[in-house]
Amino acid sequence: MSWSDCGTDSKGRPIGYAHAGTCDHQGCEIEIDRGLSYACGGMHGQDEVSCEKYFCPDHLTYMVDSDDNLHNICTECADLLKSEGEWVDDDEEGTIVRTAITKARGHQ
């Protein structure tokens, strides 16, 4: 198996860079594929910081620093993370980080 055909997501859509799709942002019709480059969080499926949707570059605009790994995430996931209070914008780094990280770096 290659990254071109990775099975299906929970909605039954084929995933992998060989499969065409459109951006999952409501109202956006930009054509993309369902490969890792367009996956929220950089990997197929949902995890702690991302959903299992696929977005064009205009809607995959936030960078999150999770366990020293940087991932691009969508606006919806960024807003959700920040609303929970455990994640904040780190304007100095240009990322969203856990609040414990910003306190350790001396930021409030």
Secondary structure, 3 states (H helix, E strand, C coil): CCCCCCCECCCCCECEEEEEEECCCCCCCCEEEECHHHEHHHCCCCCCCCCCCECCHHHCCEEEEECCEEEEECHHHHHHHHHCCCEEEECCCCEEEEHHHHHHCCCC
